[in-house]
Amino acid sequence: MMDIFKLKKLGLFAGGVLFGTAGVKILGSEDAKKFYVNCVAAGLRARDCVMTTATNIQENAEDILAEAKQINEARGYESFGEDEDFNETAEATEAAPEAEKAEQ
């Protein structure tokens, strides 16, 4: 009974060594290298596509921001670059409904 288990373990070990050796040979072959090169090339093309799309989105966002600033300048508003201006406007906006309630 013990001999069968030892032979089974020895057979599994030998099969693993054989499979590992064949795997190394397959992974190091010229066809495998061509496959790796094609995969890396596809990854580089995908990266270029993503970078182009990101650049387009960034340019569109900059255009939108510039147009929004032009609209605000045309209406006579100053940009809220400082927190003080923003806070004063926000306080005035919040105080207006309260003043209307007090008058009623």
Backbone as numpy.savetxt, mean C-alpha at the origin, in Angstrom:
# Nx Ny Nz CAx CAy CAz Cx Cy Cz
9.13 -57.22 14.42 8.31 -56.04 14.42 9.18 -54.79 14.42
10.25 -54.79 15.22 11.16 -53.66 15.29 11.88 -53.45 13.97
12.19 -54.50 13.29 12.92 -54.40 12.04 12.09 -53.70 10.96
10.79 -53.91 10.99 9.91 -53.27 10.00 9.91 -51.75 10.22
9.83 -51.31 11.47 9.83 -49.87 11.77 11.17 -49.24 11.39
12.27 -49.95 11.66 13.59 -49.42 11.29 13.71 -49.32 9.78
13.23 -50.32 9.07 13.29 -50.28 7.62 12.39 -49.16 7.06
11.25 -48.99 7.70 10.34 -47.94 7.26 11.00 -46.58 7.46
11.63 -46.34 8.62 12.31 -45.08 8.89 13.49 -44.88 7.94
14.22 -45.94 7.69 15.34 -45.86 6.77 14.85 -45.55 5.36
13.76 -46.16 4.95 13.17 -45.90 3.64 12.69 -44.46 3.53
12.06 -43.93 4.58 11.61 -42.54 4.56 12.79 -41.58 4.49
13.84 -41.88 5.24 15.04 -41.05 5.21 15.65 -41.04 3.81
15.78 -42.21 3.21 16.36 -42.32 1.87 15.49 -41.59 0.85
14.19 -41.72 0.99 13.28 -41.01 0.08 13.40 -39.51 0.24
13.54 -39.03 1.48 13.72 -37.61 1.72 15.00 -37.07 1.13
16.08 -37.83 1.27 17.36 -37.42 0.69 17.24 -37.37 -0.83
16.62 -38.38 -1.41 16.45 -38.43 -2.86 15.58 -37.26 -3.34
14.48 -37.03 -2.64 13.57 -35.92 -3.00 14.28 -34.58 -2.86
15.06 -34.41 -1.78 15.80 -33.17 -1.57 16.84 -32.93 -2.65
17.55 -33.97 -3.01 18.57 -33.86 -4.05 17.92 -33.52 -5.39
16.84 -34.18 -5.71 16.13 -33.88 -6.97 15.58 -32.46 -6.94
15.08 -32.03 -5.78 14.54 -30.68 -5.65 15.60 -29.62 -5.89
16.79 -29.84 -5.34 17.89 -28.89 -5.54 18.28 -28.84 -7.02
18.32 -29.98 -7.65 18.65 -30.03 -9.08 17.60 -29.29 -9.92
16.33 -29.50 -9.57 15.25 -28.85 -10.31 15.29 -27.34 -10.10
15.47 -26.91 -8.85 15.47 -25.47 -8.56 16.69 -24.76 -9.14
17.76 -25.48 -9.37 18.97 -24.89 -9.94 19.08 -25.03 -11.44
18.07 -25.57 -12.09 18.14 -25.78 -13.54 17.96 -24.47 -14.30
18.30 -24.51 -15.58 18.18 -23.33 -16.44 16.71 -22.91 -16.61
15.82 -23.88 -16.75 14.40 -23.57 -16.89 13.86 -22.86 -15.65
14.30 -23.33 -14.50 13.85 -22.69 -13.26 14.39 -21.26 -13.17
15.63 -21.06 -13.58 16.21 -19.71 -13.56 15.46 -18.78 -14.50
15.07 -19.28 -15.68 14.27 -18.47 -16.60 12.93 -18.10 -15.98
12.33 -19.05 -15.27 11.07 -18.79 -14.58 11.24 -17.70 -13.52
12.33 -17.79 -12.74 12.59 -16.78 -11.71 12.78 -15.40 -12.33
13.52 -15.34 -13.43 13.76 -14.07 -14.10 12.45 -13.48 -14.60
11.59 -14.32 -15.19 10.30 -13.83 -15.67 9.42 -13.33 -14.52
9.46 -14.01 -13.39 8.67 -13.58 -12.23 9.15 -12.24 -11.71
10.46 -12.06 -11.63 11.01 -10.79 -11.15 10.69 -9.67 -12.14
10.78 -9.96 -13.43 10.45 -8.96 -14.45 8.99 -8.54 -14.34
8.10 -9.49 -14.11 6.68 -9.17 -13.94 6.48 -8.30 -12.69
7.21 -8.61 -11.62 7.12 -7.80 -10.41 7.59 -6.37 -10.64
8.66 -6.20 -11.41 9.15 -4.86 -11.73 8.15 -4.09 -12.59
7.52 -4.78 -13.55 6.50 -4.12 -14.36 5.32 -3.69 -13.51
4.92 -4.53 -12.58 3.80 -4.20 -11.69 4.16 -2.99 -10.82
5.40 -2.96 -10.33 5.84 -1.83 -9.51 5.79 -0.54 -10.32
6.26 -0.58 -11.57 6.23 0.61 -12.42 4.80 1.09 -12.64
3.89 0.16 -12.84 2.48 0.50 -13.05 1.90 1.17 -11.80
2.20 0.61 -10.65 1.69 1.17 -9.39 2.27 2.56 -9.15
3.55 2.73 -9.42 4.19 4.04 -9.22 3.60 5.08 -10.17
3.31 4.70 -11.40 2.69 5.62 -12.35 1.31 6.04 -11.86
0.54 5.09 -11.39 -0.79 5.39 -10.87 -0.71 6.29 -9.65
0.21 6.03 -8.75 0.38 6.85 -7.56 0.77 8.27 -7.92
1.64 8.43 -8.91 2.05 9.76 -9.35 0.86 10.51 -9.94
0.05 9.84 -10.74 -1.14 10.48 -11.32 -2.11 10.93 -10.24
-2.31 10.10 -9.25 -3.22 10.45 -8.16 -2.69 11.66 -7.40
-1.39 11.68 -7.15 -0.78 12.80 -6.42 -0.92 14.10 -7.22
-0.68 14.03 -8.53 -0.81 15.23 -9.37 -2.25 15.72 -9.37
-3.22 14.81 -9.45 -4.63 15.21 -9.42 -4.98 15.85 -8.09
-4.46 15.31 -7.00 -4.74 15.89 -5.68 -4.16 17.29 -5.57
-2.97 17.50 -6.12 -2.36 18.84 -6.10 -3.19 19.81 -6.94
-3.71 19.36 -8.09 -4.56 20.21 -8.92 -5.83 20.59 -8.18
-6.43 19.63 -7.50 -7.67 19.89 -6.75 -7.40 20.91 -5.65
-6.29 20.76 -4.94 -5.94 21.69 -3.87 -5.72 23.09 -4.42
-5.02 23.21 -5.55 -4.78 24.52 -6.15 -6.09 25.18 -6.58
-6.99 24.40 -7.18 -8.28 24.96 -7.59 -9.12 25.38 -6.39
-9.07 24.62 -5.32 -9.81 24.98 -4.11 -9.28 26.27 -3.52
-7.97 26.45 -3.52 -7.39 27.70 -3.03 -7.81 28.87 -3.90
-7.85 28.68 -5.21 -8.28 29.75 -6.11 -9.73 30.13 -5.85
-10.58 29.14 -5.62 -11.98 29.43 -5.34 -12.11 30.24 -4.05
-11.37 29.86 -3.02 -11.44 30.59 -1.75 -10.89 32.00 -1.90
-9.83 32.18 -2.68 -9.30 33.52 -2.91 -10.30 34.37 -3.68
-11.00 33.77 -4.65 -11.98 34.51 -5.43 -13.16 34.93 -4.56
-13.49 34.16 -3.56 -14.59 34.49 -2.66 -14.16 35.45 -1.54
-12.85 35.69 -1.44 -12.38 36.63 -0.45 -11.98 36.01 0.87
-11.95 34.71 0.93 -11.54 34.04 2.16 -10.02 33.90 2.17
-9.47 33.96 3.38 -8.06 33.67 3.54 -7.93 32.20 3.89
-6.82 31.61 3.50 -6.63 30.21 3.86 -6.37 30.10 5.35
-6.81 29.03 5.94 -6.65 28.82 7.37 -5.29 28.19 7.64
-4.23 28.95 7.42 -2.89 28.46 7.66 -2.53 28.44 9.13
-3.13 29.38 9.88 -2.85 29.45 11.31 -4.06 28.97 12.09
-3.83 28.37 13.21 -4.91 27.84 14.03 -5.78 28.95 14.61
-5.20 30.13 14.85 -5.96 31.23 15.45 -7.11 31.66 14.54
-6.82 31.81 13.24 -7.87 32.21 12.31 -8.97 31.16 12.27
-8.60 29.90 12.24 -9.57 28.82 12.19 -10.41 28.80 13.45
-9.77 28.94 14.61 -10.49 28.91 15.88 -11.45 30.08 16.01
-11.04 31.28 15.56 -11.93 32.45 15.63 -13.15 32.24 14.74
-12.96 31.71 13.56 -14.07 31.47 12.65 -14.99 30.39 13.21
-14.39 29.34 13.79 -15.19 28.27 14.37 -16.01 28.77 15.56
-15.40 29.62 16.39 -16.13 30.16 17.54 -17.27 31.06 17.08
-17.04 31.87 16.04 -18.10 32.74 15.53 -19.23 31.91 14.94
-18.91 30.84 14.28 -19.93 29.98 13.70 -20.76 29.30 14.78
-20.11 28.88 15.85 -20.82 28.22 16.95 -21.64 29.21 17.76
-21.18 30.45 17.87 -21.88 31.45 18.68 -23.12 31.98 17.97
-23.17 31.98 16.67 -24.30 32.53 15.92 -25.60 31.80 16.23
-25.68 30.49 16.23 -26.95 29.83 16.55 -27.38 30.07 18.01
-26.40 30.18 18.91 -26.73 30.43 20.30 -27.32 31.82 20.48
-26.80 32.81 19.73 -27.33 34.18 19.80 -28.76 34.23 19.26
-29.03 33.48 18.22 -30.37 33.44 17.65 -31.36 32.82 18.64
-30.95 31.81 19.38 -31.80 31.17 20.37 -32.09 32.12 21.52
-31.10 32.92 21.89 -31.28 33.85 23.01 -32.26 34.95 22.64
-32.29 35.38 21.36 -33.20 36.43 20.92 -34.65 35.96 20.94
-34.87 34.68 20.76 -36.23 34.15 20.69 -36.73 33.99 22.07
